[in-house]
Amino acid sequence: MSFVPNSRTAAAIGHLFLDFIEAAGVPPAVDDVRQMLTEEVGSRGSHLSWFTLEFAGLAEQVYLHIGKPTLSLETAWGVFQQMAQPIADVIEL
């Protein structure tokens, strides 16, 4: 089986490639190409996000509901555990 990128995958790859070029210090064209990609296929965030806007809204509501606990490496797992069931109650797994 071979991988055939669709337009969404190609756009994400394009955005990632621009990150590499930008980090390498190739300046002016990056902004122009990033703008062109955004106009043609949508924002960088929409292609590189791990979750939907709907899920982000739900997670934010649950986070507020549990009192906005401080997030750190030490507390992240506990916060996740507090949020998991309220989120699972709303979404279908």
mmCIF file as gemmi writes it, N, C-alpha and C atoms, coordinates in Angstrom:
data_model
loop_
_atom_site.group_PDB
_atom_site.id
_atom_site.type_symbol
_atom_site.label_atom_id
_atom_site.label_alt_id
_atom_site.label_comp_id
_atom_site.label_asym_id
_atom_site.label_entity_id
_atom_site.label_seq_id
_atom_site.pdbx_PDB_ins_code
_atom_site.Cartn_x
_atom_site.Cartn_y
_atom_site.Cartn_z
_atom_site.occupancy
_atom_site.B_iso_or_equiv
_atom_site.pdbx_formal_charge
_atom_site.auth_seq_id
_atom_site.auth_asym_id
_atom_site.pdbx_PDB_model_num
ATOM 1 N N . MET Axp A 1 ? 0.848 -1.166 0 1 0 ? 1 A 1
ATOM 2 C CA . MET Axp A 1 ? 0 0 0 1 0 ? 1 A 1
ATOM 3 C C . MET Axp A 1 ? 0.898 1.234 0 1 0 ? 1 A 1
ATOM 4 N N . SER Axp A 2 ? 0.592 2.194 -0.828 1 0 ? 2 A 1
ATOM 5 C CA . SER Axp A 2 ? 1.402 3.408 -0.876 1 0 ? 2 A 1
ATOM 6 C C . SER Axp A 2 ? 0.601 4.587 -0.342 1 0 ? 2 A 1
ATOM 7 N N . PHE Axp A 3 ? 1.315 5.586 0.105 1 0 ? 3 A 1
ATOM 8 C CA . PHE Axp A 3 ? 0.696 6.788 0.659 1 0 ? 3 A 1
ATOM 9 C C . PHE Axp A 3 ? 0.492 7.803 -0.453 1 0 ? 3 A 1
ATOM 10 N N . VAL Axp A 4 ? -0.743 8.229 -0.646 1 0 ? 4 A 1
ATOM 11 C CA . VAL Axp A 4 ? -1.048 9.254 -1.639 1 0 ? 4 A 1
ATOM 12 C C . VAL Axp A 4 ? -1.645 10.436 -0.892 1 0 ? 4 A 1
ATOM 13 N N . PRO Axp A 5 ? -0.904 11.544 -0.787 1 0 ? 5 A 1
ATOM 14 C CA . PRO Axp A 5 ? -1.417 12.674 -0.018 1 0 ? 5 A 1
ATOM 15 C C . PRO Axp A 5 ? -2.614 13.32 -0.698 1 0 ? 5 A 1
ATOM 16 N N . ASN Axp A 6 ? -3.616 13.685 0.105 1 0 ? 6 A 1
ATOM 17 C CA . ASN Axp A 6 ? -4.728 14.463 -0.425 1 0 ? 6 A 1
ATOM 18 C C . ASN Axp A 6 ? -4.409 15.942 -0.224 1 0 ? 6 A 1
ATOM 19 N N . SER Axp A 7 ? -5.315 16.819 -0.599 1 0 ? 7 A 1
ATOM 20 C CA . SER Axp A 7 ? -5.016 18.253 -0.513 1 0 ? 7 A 1
ATOM 21 C C . SER Axp A 7 ? -4.809 18.692 0.928 1 0 ? 7 A 1
ATOM 22 N N . ARG Axp A 8 ? -5.539 18.104 1.874 1 0 ? 8 A 1
ATOM 23 C CA . ARG Axp A 8 ? -5.383 18.48 3.287 1 0 ? 8 A 1
ATOM 24 C C . ARG Axp A 8 ? -4.007 18.05 3.798 1 0 ? 8 A 1
ATOM 25 N N . THR Axp A 9 ? -3.595 16.836 3.446 1 0 ? 9 A 1
ATOM 26 C CA . THR Axp A 9 ? -2.279 16.343 3.848 1 0 ? 9 A 1
ATOM 27 C C . THR Axp A 9 ? -1.186 17.178 3.207 1 0 ? 9 A 1
ATOM 28 N N . ALA Axp A 10 ? -1.344 17.481 1.934 1 0 ? 10 A 1
ATOM 29 C CA . ALA Axp A 10 ? -0.343 18.294 1.234 1 0 ? 10 A 1
ATOM 30 C C . ALA Axp A 10 ? -0.228 19.667 1.873 1 0 ? 10 A 1
ATOM 31 N N . ALA Axp A 11 ? -1.347 20.234 2.285 1 0 ? 11 A 1
ATOM 32 C CA . ALA Axp A 11 ? -1.308 21.551 2.928 1 0 ? 11 A 1
ATOM 33 C C . ALA Axp A 11 ? -0.568 21.477 4.249 1 0 ? 11 A 1
ATOM 34 N N . ALA Axp A 12 ? -0.83 20.44 5.026 1 0 ? 12 A 1
ATOM 35 C CA . ALA Axp A 12 ? -0.128 20.292 6.305 1 0 ? 12 A 1
ATOM 36 C C . ALA Axp A 12 ? 1.365 20.125 6.071 1 0 ? 12 A 1
ATOM 37 N N . ILE Axp A 13 ? 1.723 19.328 5.076 1 0 ? 13 A 1
ATOM 38 C CA . ILE Axp A 13 ? 3.137 19.142 4.753 1 0 ? 13 A 1
ATOM 39 C C . ILE Axp A 13 ? 3.745 20.463 4.312 1 0 ? 13 A 1
ATOM 40 N N . GLY Axp A 14 ? 2.99 21.238 3.531 1 0 ? 14 A 1
ATOM 41 C CA . GLY Axp A 14 ? 3.47 22.551 3.101 1 0 ? 14 A 1
ATOM 42 C C . GLY Axp A 14 ? 3.745 23.461 4.276 1 0 ? 14 A 1
ATOM 43 N N . HIS Axp A 15 ? 2.822 23.483 5.243 1 0 ? 15 A 1
ATOM 44 C CA . HIS Axp A 15 ? 3.023 24.311 6.432 1 0 ? 15 A 1
ATOM 45 C C . HIS Axp A 15 ? 4.236 23.839 7.226 1 0 ? 15 A 1
ATOM 46 N N . LEU Axp A 16 ? 4.405 22.523 7.384 1 0 ? 16 A 1
ATOM 47 C CA . LEU Axp A 16 ? 5.552 21.999 8.125 1 0 ? 16 A 1
ATOM 48 C C . LEU Axp A 16 ? 6.86 22.321 7.415 1 0 ? 16 A 1
ATOM 49 N N . PHE Axp A 17 ? 6.858 22.22 6.087 1 0 ? 17 A 1
ATOM 50 C CA . PHE Axp A 17 ? 8.049 22.552 5.319 1 0 ? 17 A 1
ATOM 51 C C . PHE Axp A 17 ? 8.418 24.017 5.54 1 0 ? 17 A 1
ATOM 52 N N . LEU Axp A 18 ? 7.404 24.891 5.586 1 0 ? 18 A 1
ATOM 53 C CA . LEU Axp A 18 ? 7.681 26.311 5.831 1 0 ? 18 A 1
ATOM 54 C C . LEU Axp A 18 ? 8.287 26.519 7.206 1 0 ? 18 A 1
ATOM 55 N N . ASP Axp A 19 ? 7.857 25.745 8.2 1 0 ? 19 A 1
ATOM 56 C CA . ASP Axp A 19 ? 8.459 25.847 9.533 1 0 ? 19 A 1
ATOM 57 C C . ASP Axp A 19 ? 9.952 25.554 9.454 1 0 ? 19 A 1
ATOM 58 N N . PHE Axp A 20 ? 10.318 24.514 8.698 1 0 ? 20 A 1
ATOM 59 C CA . PHE Axp A 20 ? 11.721 24.139 8.552 1 0 ? 20 A 1
ATOM 60 C C . PHE Axp A 20 ? 12.505 25.251 7.865 1 0 ? 20 A 1
ATOM 61 N N . ILE Axp A 21 ? 11.959 25.774 6.768 1 0 ? 21 A 1
ATOM 62 C CA . ILE Axp A 21 ? 12.628 26.844 6.02 1 0 ? 21 A 1
ATOM 63 C C . ILE Axp A 21 ? 12.803 28.072 6.911 1 0 ? 21 A 1
ATOM 64 N N . GLU Axp A 22 ? 11.766 28.403 7.657 1 0 ? 22 A 1
ATOM 65 C CA . GLU Axp A 22 ? 11.811 29.562 8.547 1 0 ? 22 A 1
ATOM 66 C C . GLU Axp A 22 ? 12.889 29.367 9.615 1 0 ? 22 A 1
ATOM 67 N N . ALA Axp A 23 ? 12.948 28.172 10.194 1 0 ? 23 A 1
ATOM 68 C CA . ALA Axp A 23 ? 13.947 27.883 11.226 1 0 ? 23 A 1
ATOM 69 C C . ALA Axp A 23 ? 15.358 27.925 10.645 1 0 ? 23 A 1
ATOM 70 N N . ALA Axp A 24 ? 15.483 27.616 9.37 1 0 ? 24 A 1
ATOM 71 C CA . ALA Axp A 24 ? 16.789 27.638 8.723 1 0 ? 24 A 1
ATOM 72 C C . ALA Axp A 24 ? 17.237 29.057 8.393 1 0 ? 24 A 1
ATOM 73 N N . GLY Axp A 25 ? 16.355 30.031 8.626 1 0 ? 25 A 1
ATOM 74 C CA . GLY Axp A 25 ? 16.72 31.423 8.419 1 0 ? 25 A 1
ATOM 75 C C . GLY Axp A 25 ? 16.504 31.934 7.009 1 0 ? 25 A 1
ATOM 76 N N . VAL Axp A 26 ? 15.636 31.287 6.249 1 0 ? 26 A 1
ATOM 77 C CA . VAL Axp A 26 ? 15.309 31.774 4.909 1 0 ? 26 A 1
ATOM 78 C C . VAL Axp A 26 ? 14.121 32.717 5.068 1 0 ? 26 A 1
ATOM 79 N N . PRO Axp A 27 ? 14.35 34.037 5.015 1 0 ? 27 A 1
ATOM 80 C CA . PRO Axp A 27 ? 13.319 34.975 5.436 1 0 ? 27 A 1
ATOM 81 C C . PRO Axp A 27 ? 12.145 35.282 4.499 1 0 ? 27 A 1
ATOM 82 N N . PRO Axp A 28 ? 12.26 36.232 3.594 1 0 ? 28 A 1
ATOM 83 C CA . PRO Axp A 28 ? 11.102 36.918 3.04 1 0 ? 28 A 1
ATOM 84 C C . PRO Axp A 28 ? 10.019 36.063 2.405 1 0 ? 28 A 1
ATOM 85 N N . ALA Axp A 29 ? 10.385 35.09 1.595 1 0 ? 29 A 1
ATOM 86 C CA . ALA Axp A 29 ? 9.372 34.329 0.871 1 0 ? 29 A 1
ATOM 87 C C . ALA Axp A 29 ? 8.493 33.497 1.79 1 0 ? 29 A 1
ATOM 88 N N . VAL Axp A 30 ? 8.959 33.172 2.973 1 0 ? 30 A 1
ATOM 89 C CA . VAL Axp A 30 ? 8.181 32.338 3.892 1 0 ? 30 A 1
ATOM 90 C C . VAL Axp A 30 ? 6.839 32.985 4.188 1 0 ? 30 A 1
ATOM 91 N N . ASP Axp A 31 ? 6.843 34.274 4.514 1 0 ? 31 A 1
ATOM 92 C CA . ASP Axp A 31 ? 5.583 34.957 4.817 1 0 ? 31 A 1
ATOM 93 C C . ASP Axp A 31 ? 4.645 34.95 3.611 1 0 ? 31 A 1
ATOM 94 N N . ASP Axp A 32 ? 5.202 35.182 2.431 1 0 ? 32 A 1
ATOM 95 C CA . ASP Axp A 32 ? 4.383 35.187 1.22 1 0 ? 32 A 1
ATOM 96 C C . ASP Axp A 32 ? 3.784 33.812 0.947 1 0 ? 32 A 1
ATOM 97 N N . VAL Axp A 33 ? 4.6 32.777 1.062 1 0 ? 33 A 1
ATOM 98 C CA . VAL Axp A 33 ? 4.115 31.423 0.801 1 0 ? 33 A 1
ATOM 99 C C . VAL Axp A 33 ? 3.115 31 1.872 1 0 ? 33 A 1
ATOM 100 N N . ARG Axp A 34 ? 3.383 31.344 3.137 1 0 ? 34 A 1
ATOM 101 C CA . ARG Axp A 34 ? 2.444 30.996 4.209 1 0 ? 34 A 1
ATOM 102 C C . ARG Axp A 34 ? 1.093 31.671 3.965 1 0 ? 34 A 1
ATOM 103 N N . GLN Axp A 35 ? 1.101 32.931 3.532 1 0 ? 35 A 1
ATOM 104 C CA . GLN Axp A 35 ? -0.134 33.647 3.222 1 0 ? 35 A 1
ATOM 105 C C . GLN Axp A 35 ? -0.866 32.97 2.065 1 0 ? 35 A 1
ATOM 106 N N . MET Axp A 36 ? -0.126 32.579 1.032 1 0 ? 36 A 1
ATOM 107 C CA . MET Axp A 36 ? -0.718 31.9 -0.114 1 0 ? 36 A 1
ATOM 108 C C . MET Axp A 36 ? -1.357 30.573 0.315 1 0 ? 36 A 1
ATOM 109 N N . LEU Axp A 37 ? -0.647 29.796 1.119 1 0 ? 37 A 1
ATOM 110 C CA . LEU Axp A 37 ? -1.195 28.527 1.609 1 0 ? 37 A 1
ATOM 111 C C . LEU Axp A 37 ? -2.457 28.755 2.431 1 0 ? 37 A 1
ATOM 112 N N . THR Axp A 38 ? -2.428 29.757 3.282 1 0 ? 38 A 1
ATOM 113 C CA . THR Axp A 38 ? -3.582 30.052 4.129 1 0 ? 38 A 1
ATOM 114 C C . THR Axp A 38 ? -4.79 30.413 3.277 1 0 ? 38 A 1
ATOM 115 N N . GLU Axp A 39 ? -4.585 31.218 2.251 1 0 ? 39 A 1
ATOM 116 C CA . GLU Axp A 39 ? -5.687 31.599 1.367 1 0 ? 39 A 1
ATOM 117 C C . GLU Axp A 39 ? -6.219 30.404 0.585 1 0 ? 39 A 1
ATOM 118 N N . GLU Axp A 40 ? -5.335 29.518 0.154 1 0 ? 40 A 1
ATOM 119 C CA . GLU Axp A 40 ? -5.749 28.393 -0.689 1 0 ? 40 A 1
ATOM 120 C C . GLU Axp A 40 ? -6.362 27.233 0.082 1 0 ? 40 A 1
ATOM 121 N N . VAL Axp A 41 ? -5.799 26.9 1.239 1 0 ? 41 A 1
ATOM 122 C CA . VAL Axp A 41 ? -6.252 25.682 1.923 1 0 ? 41 A 1
ATOM 123 C C . VAL Axp A 41 ? -6.681 25.897 3.366 1 0 ? 41 A 1
ATOM 124 N N . GLY Axp A 42 ? -6.551 27.095 3.88 1 0 ? 42 A 1
ATOM 125 C CA . GLY Axp A 42 ? -6.952 27.35 5.255 1 0 ? 42 A 1
ATOM 126 C C . GLY Axp A 42 ? -5.758 27.577 6.157 1 0 ? 42 A 1
ATOM 127 N N . SER Axp A 43 ? -6.055 27.863 7.387 1 0 ? 43 A 1
ATOM 128 C CA . SER Axp A 43 ? -5.015 28.229 8.348 1 0 ? 43 A 1
ATOM 129 C C . SER Axp A 43 ? -4.116 27.056 8.71 1 0 ? 43 A 1
ATOM 130 N N . ARG Axp A 44 ? -2.95 27.405 9.156 1 0 ? 44 A 1
ATOM 131 C CA . ARG Axp A 44 ? -1.965 26.421 9.6 1 0 ? 44 A 1
ATOM 132 C C . ARG Axp A 44 ? -2.539 25.594 10.751 1 0 ? 44 A 1
ATOM 133 N N . GLY Axp A 45 ? -3.153 26.268 11.696 1 0 ? 45 A 1
ATOM 134 C CA . GLY Axp A 45 ? -3.722 25.588 12.856 1 0 ? 45 A 1
ATOM 135 C C . GLY Axp A 45 ? -4.783 24.568 12.492 1 0 ? 45 A 1
ATOM 136 N N . SER Axp A 46 ? -5.566 24.859 11.462 1 0 ? 46 A 1
ATOM 137 C CA . SER Axp A 46 ? -6.626 23.921 11.085 1 0 ? 46 A 1
ATOM 138 C C . SER Axp A 46 ? -6.07 22.623 10.51 1 0 ? 46 A 1
ATOM 139 N N . HIS Axp A 47 ? -4.835 22.642 10.022 1 0 ? 47 A 1
ATOM 140 C CA . HIS Axp A 47 ? -4.229 21.431 9.464 1 0 ? 47 A 1
ATOM 141 C C . HIS Axp A 47 ? -3.329 20.707 10.457 1 0 ? 47 A 1
ATOM 142 N N . LEU Axp A 48 ? -2.898 21.386 11.487 1 0 ? 48 A 1
ATOM 143 C CA . LEU Axp A 48 ? -1.944 20.785 12.415 1 0 ? 48 A 1
ATOM 144 C C . LEU Axp A 48 ? -2.534 20.552 13.803 1 0 ? 48 A 1
ATOM 145 N N . SER Axp A 49 ? -3.822 20.713 13.945 1 0 ? 49 A 1
ATOM 146 C CA . SER Axp A 49 ? -4.466 20.542 15.244 1 0 ? 49 A 1
ATOM 147 C C . SER Axp A 49 ? -4.716 19.061 15.531 1 0 ? 49 A 1
ATOM 148 N N . TRP Axp A 50 ? -4.616 18.701 16.797 1 0 ? 50 A 1
ATOM 149 C CA . TRP Axp A 50 ? -4.868 17.32 17.219 1 0 ? 50 A 1
ATOM 150 C C . TRP Axp A 50 ? -6.325 17.107 17.608 1 0 ? 50 A 1
ATOM 151 N N . PHE Axp A 51 ? -7.127 18.184 17.618 1 0 ? 51 A 1
ATOM 152 C CA . PHE Axp A 51 ? -8.519 18.071 18.031 1 0 ? 51 A 1
ATOM 153 C C . PHE Axp A 51 ? -9.353 19.115 17.303 1 0 ? 51 A 1
ATOM 154 N N . THR Axp A 52 ? -10.673 18.927 17.33 1 0 ? 52 A 1
ATOM 155 C CA . THR Axp A 52 ? -11.582 19.846 16.646 1 0 ? 52 A 1
ATOM 156 C C . THR Axp A 52 ? -11.859 21.07 17.513 1 0 ? 52 A 1
ATOM 157 N N . LEU Axp A 53 ? -12.406 22.106 16.889 1 0 ? 53 A 1
ATOM 158 C CA . LEU Axp A 53 ? -12.809 23.297 17.641 1 0 ? 53 A 1
ATOM 159 C C . LEU Axp A 53 ? -13.91 22.954 18.639 1 0 ? 53 A 1
ATOM 160 N N . GLU Axp A 54 ? -14.795 22.027 18.262 1 0 ? 54 A 1
ATOM 161 C CA . GLU Axp A 54 ? -15.869 21.615 19.165 1 0 ? 54 A 1
ATOM 162 C C . GLU Axp A 54 ? -15.297 20.97 20.426 1 0 ? 54 A 1
ATOM 163 N N . PHE Axp A 55 ? -14.3 20.093 20.246 1 0 ? 55 A 1
ATOM 164 C CA . PHE Axp A 55 ? -13.683 19.452 21.402 1 0 ? 55 A 1
ATOM 165 C C . PHE Axp A 55 ? -12.952 20.478 22.256 1 0 ? 55 A 1
ATOM 166 N N . ALA Axp A 56 ? -12.282 21.431 21.621 1 0 ? 56 A 1
ATOM 167 C CA . ALA Axp A 56 ? -11.572 22.476 22.37 1 0 ? 56 A 1
ATOM 168 C C . ALA Axp A 56 ? -12.547 23.246 23.251 1 0 ? 56 A 1
ATOM 169 N N . GLY Axp A 57 ? -13.726 23.559 22.715 1 0 ? 57 A 1
ATOM 170 C CA . GLY Axp A 57 ? -14.739 24.266 23.498 1 0 ? 57 A 1
ATOM 171 C C . GLY Axp A 57 ? -15.225 23.442 24.673 1 0 ? 57 A 1
ATOM 172 N N . LEU Axp A 58 ? -15.472 22.154 24.439 1 0 ? 58 A 1
ATOM 173 C CA . LEU Axp A 58 ? -15.906 21.258 25.512 1 0 ? 58 A 1
ATOM 174 C C . LEU Axp A 58 ? -14.834 21.144 26.587 1 0 ? 58 A 1
ATOM 175 N N . ALA Axp A 59 ? -13.594 20.941 26.172 1 0 ? 59 A 1
ATOM 176 C CA . ALA Axp A 59 ? -12.496 20.81 27.136 1 0 ? 59 A 1
ATOM 177 C C . ALA Axp A 59 ? -12.349 22.084 27.964 1 0 ? 59 A 1
ATOM 178 N N . GLU Axp A 60 ? -12.497 23.233 27.328 1 0 ? 60 A 1
ATOM 179 C CA . GLU Axp A 60 ? -12.408 24.509 28.053 1 0 ? 60 A 1
ATOM 180 C C . GLU Axp A 60 ? -13.527 24.617 29.085 1 0 ? 60 A 1
ATOM 181 N N . GLN Axp A 61 ? -14.747 24.227 28.717 1 0 ? 61 A 1
ATOM 182 C CA . GLN Axp A 61 ? -15.877 24.264 29.654 1 0 ? 61 A 1
ATOM 183 C C . GLN Axp A 61 ? -15.624 23.35 30.848 1 0 ? 61 A 1
ATOM 184 N N . VAL Axp A 62 ? -15.145 22.144 30.589 1 0 ? 62 A 1
ATOM 185 C CA . VAL Axp A 62 ? -14.869 21.194 31.669 1 0 ? 62 A 1
ATOM 186 C C . VAL Axp A 62 ? -13.745 21.717 32.554 1 0 ? 62 A 1
ATOM 187 N N . TYR Axp A 63 ? -12.707 22.274 31.954 1 0 ? 63 A 1
ATOM 188 C CA . TYR Axp A 63 ? -11.586 22.836 32.717 1 0 ? 63 A 1
ATOM 189 C C . TYR Axp A 63 ? -12.075 23.951 33.643 1 0 ? 63 A 1
ATOM 190 N N . LEU Axp A 64 ? -12.939 24.815 33.142 1 0 ? 64 A 1
ATOM 191 C CA . LEU Axp A 64 ? -13.509 25.876 33.98 1 0 ? 64 A 1
ATOM 192 C C . LEU Axp A 64 ? -14.367 25.27 35.09 1 0 ? 64 A 1
ATOM 193 N N . HIS Axp A 65 ? -15.145 24.238 34.745 1 0 ? 65 A 1
ATOM 194 C CA . HIS Axp A 65 ? -16.036 23.589 35.711 1 0 ? 65 A 1
ATOM 195 C C . HIS Axp A 65 ? -15.27 22.952 36.877 1 0 ? 65 A 1
ATOM 196 N N . ILE Axp A 66 ? -14.08 22.424 36.612 1 0 ? 66 A 1
ATOM 197 C CA . ILE Axp A 66 ? -13.306 21.804 37.696 1 0 ? 66 A 1
ATOM 198 C C . ILE Axp A 66 ? -12.445 22.826 38.44 1 0 ? 66 A 1
ATOM 199 N N . GLY Axp A 67 ? -12.629 24.107 38.125 1 0 ? 67 A 1
ATOM 200 C CA . GLY Axp A 67 ? -11.972 25.159 38.899 1 0 ? 67 A 1
ATOM 201 C C . GLY Axp A 67 ? -10.66 25.679 38.338 1 0 ? 67 A 1
ATOM 202 N N . LYS Axp A 68 ? -10.374 25.41 37.073 1 0 ? 68 A 1
ATOM 203 C CA . LYS Axp A 68 ? -9.142 25.88 36.429 1 0 ? 68 A 1
ATOM 204 C C . LYS Axp A 68 ? -7.894 25.585 37.26 1 0 ? 68 A 1
ATOM 205 N N . PRO Axp A 69 ? -7.652 24.313 37.578 1 0 ? 69 A 1
ATOM 206 C CA . PRO Axp A 69 ? -6.467 23.99 38.376 1 0 ? 69 A 1
ATOM 207 C C . PRO Axp A 69 ? -5.177 24.364 37.639 1 0 ? 69 A 1
ATOM 208 N N . THR Axp A 70 ? -4.141 24.632 38.41 1 0 ? 70 A 1
ATOM 209 C CA . THR Axp A 70 ? -2.843 24.974 37.844 1 0 ? 70 A 1
ATOM 210 C C . THR Axp A 70 ? -2.307 23.801 37.032 1 0 ? 70 A 1
ATOM 211 N N . LEU Axp A 71 ? -1.786 24.104 35.852 1 0 ? 71 A 1
ATOM 212 C CA . LEU Axp A 71 ? -1.214 23.066 34.997 1 0 ? 71 A 1
ATOM 213 C C . LEU Axp A 71 ? 0.303 23.115 35.058 1 0 ? 71 A 1
ATOM 214 N N . SER Axp A 72 ? 0.892 21.969 35.31 1 0 ? 72 A 1
ATOM 215 C CA . SER Axp A 72 ? 2.349 21.829 35.318 1 0 ? 72 A 1
ATOM 216 C C . SER Axp A 72 ? 2.652 20.363 35.02 1 0 ? 72 A 1
ATOM 217 N N . LEU Axp A 73 ? 3.922 20.036 34.899 1 0 ? 73 A 1
ATOM 218 C CA . LEU Axp A 73 ? 4.276 18.634 34.691 1 0 ? 73 A 1
ATOM 219 C C . LEU Axp A 73 ? 3.808 17.775 35.859 1 0 ? 73 A 1
ATOM 220 N N . GLU Axp A 74 ? 3.822 18.346 37.045 1 0 ? 74 A 1
ATOM 221 C CA . GLU Axp A 74 ? 3.432 17.585 38.236 1 0 ? 74 A 1
ATOM 222 C C . GLU Axp A 74 ? 1.919 17.403 38.346 1 0 ? 74 A 1
ATOM 223 N N . THR Axp A 75 ? 1.125 18.346 37.824 1 0 ? 75 A 1
ATOM 224 C CA . THR Axp A 75 ? -0.328 18.289 38.003 1 0 ? 75 A 1
ATOM 225 C C . THR Axp A 75 ? -1.095 17.807 36.777 1 0 ? 75 A 1
ATOM 226 N N . ALA Axp A 76 ? -0.436 17.709 35.626 1 0 ? 76 A 1
ATOM 227 C CA . ALA Axp A 76 ? -1.137 17.431 34.365 1 0 ? 76 A 1
ATOM 228 C C . ALA Axp A 76 ? -1.954 16.139 34.41 1 0 ? 76 A 1
ATOM 229 N N . TRP Axp A 77 ? -1.392 15.069 34.945 1 0 ? 77 A 1
ATOM 230 C CA . TRP Axp A 77 ? -2.12 13.8 34.967 1 0 ? 77 A 1
ATOM 231 C C . TRP Axp A 77 ? -3.358 13.891 35.854 1 0 ? 77 A 1
ATOM 232 N N . GLY Axp A 78 ? -3.242 14.526 36.99 1 0 ? 78 A 1
ATOM 233 C CA . GLY Axp A 78 ? -4.39 14.693 37.876 1 0 ? 78 A 1
ATOM 234 C C . GLY Axp A 78 ? -5.494 15.524 37.23 1 0 ? 78 A 1
ATOM 235 N N . VAL Axp A 79 ? -5.11 16.584 36.53 1 0 ? 79 A 1
ATOM 236 C CA . VAL Axp A 79 ? -6.094 17.415 35.827 1 0 ? 79 A 1
ATOM 237 C C . VAL Axp A 79 ? -6.757 16.59 34.725 1 0 ? 79 A 1
ATOM 238 N N . PHE Axp A 80 ? -5.971 15.823 33.991 1 0 ? 80 A 1
ATOM 239 C CA . PHE Axp A 80 ? -6.53 14.951 32.956 1 0 ? 80 A 1
ATOM 240 C C . PHE Axp A 80 ? -7.553 13.992 33.567 1 0 ? 80 A 1
ATOM 241 N N . GLN Axp A 81 ? -7.208 13.383 34.688 1 0 ? 81 A 1
ATOM 242 C CA . GLN Axp A 81 ? -8.121 12.437 35.332 1 0 ? 81 A 1
ATOM 243 C C . GLN Axp A 81 ? -9.413 13.121 35.771 1 0 ? 81 A 1
ATOM 244 N N . GLN Axp A 82 ? -9.31 14.353 36.256 1 0 ? 82 A 1
ATOM 245 C CA . GLN Axp A 82 ? -10.511 15.091 36.662 1 0 ? 82 A 1
ATOM 246 C C . GLN Axp A 82 ? -11.397 15.42 35.463 1 0 ? 82 A 1
ATOM 247 N N . MET Axp A 83 ? -10.784 15.654 34.314 1 0 ? 83 A 1
ATOM 248 C CA . MET Axp A 83 ? -11.531 16.067 33.129 1 0 ? 83 A 1
ATOM 249 C C . MET Axp A 83 ? -12.06 14.896 32.304 1 0 ? 83 A 1
ATOM 250 N N . ALA Axp A 84 ? -11.446 13.737 32.412 1 0 ? 84 A 1
ATOM 251 C CA . ALA Axp A 84 ? -11.77 12.614 31.53 1 0 ? 84 A 1
ATOM 252 C C . ALA Axp A 84 ? -13.234 12.192 31.602 1 0 ? 84 A 1
ATOM 253 N N . GLN Axp A 85 ? -13.768 11.982 32.787 1 0 ? 85 A 1
ATOM 254 C CA . GLN Axp A 85 ? -15.144 11.493 32.889 1 0 ? 85 A 1
ATOM 255 C C . GLN Axp A 85 ? -16.166 12.531 32.445 1 0 ? 85 A 1
ATOM 256 N N . PRO Axp A 86 ? -16.046 13.796 32.875 1 0 ? 86 A 1
ATOM 257 C CA . PRO Axp A 86 ? -17.011 14.783 32.37 1 0 ? 86 A 1
ATOM 258 C C . PRO Axp A 86 ? -17 14.9 30.84 1 0 ? 86 A 1
ATOM 259 N N . ILE Axp A 87 ? -15.837 14.788 30.227 1 0 ? 87 A 1
ATOM 260 C CA . ILE Axp A 87 ? -15.774 14.839 28.762 1 0 ? 87 A 1
ATOM 261 C C . ILE Axp A 87 ? -16.399 13.577 28.172 1 0 ? 87 A 1
ATOM 262 N N . ALA Axp A 88 ? -16.087 12.424 28.744 1 0 ? 88 A 1
ATOM 263 C CA . ALA Axp A 88 ? -16.645 11.159 28.254 1 0 ? 88 A 1
ATOM 264 C C . ALA Axp A 88 ? -18.165 11.134 28.382 1 0 ? 88 A 1
ATOM 265 N N . ASP Axp A 89 ? -18.706 11.818 29.388 1 0 ? 89 A 1
ATOM 266 C CA . ASP Axp A 89 ? -20.156 11.871 29.561 1 0 ? 89 A 1
ATOM 267 C C . ASP Axp A 89 ? -20.84 12.619 28.419 1 0 ? 89 A 1
ATOM 268 N N . VAL Axp A 90 ? -20.103 13.505 27.754 1 0 ? 90 A 1
ATOM 269 C CA . VAL Axp A 90 ? -20.683 14.333 26.698 1 0 ? 90 A 1
ATOM 270 C C . VAL Axp A 90 ? -20.453 13.75 25.307 1 0 ? 90 A 1
ATOM 271 N N . ILE Axp A 91 ? -19.275 13.186 25.069 1 0 ? 91 A 1
ATOM 272 C CA . ILE Axp A 91 ? -18.971 12.695 23.717 1 0 ? 91 A 1
ATOM 273 C C . ILE Axp A 91 ? -19.194 11.191 23.624 1 0 ? 91 A 1
ATOM 274 N N . GLU Axp A 92 ? -19.392 10.73 22.404 1 0 ? 92 A 1
ATOM 275 C CA . GLU Axp A 92 ? -19.511 9.294 22.159 1 0 ? 92 A 1
ATOM 276 C C . GLU Axp A 92 ? -18.133 8.749 21.85 1 0 ? 92 A 1
ATOM 277 N N . LEU Axp A 93 ? -17.72 7.736 22.578 1 0 ? 93 A 1
ATOM 278 C CA . LEU Axp A 93 ? -16.407 7.135 22.339 1 0 ? 93 A 1
ATOM 279 C C . LEU Axp A 93 ? -16.515 5.939 21.437 1 0 ? 93 A 1
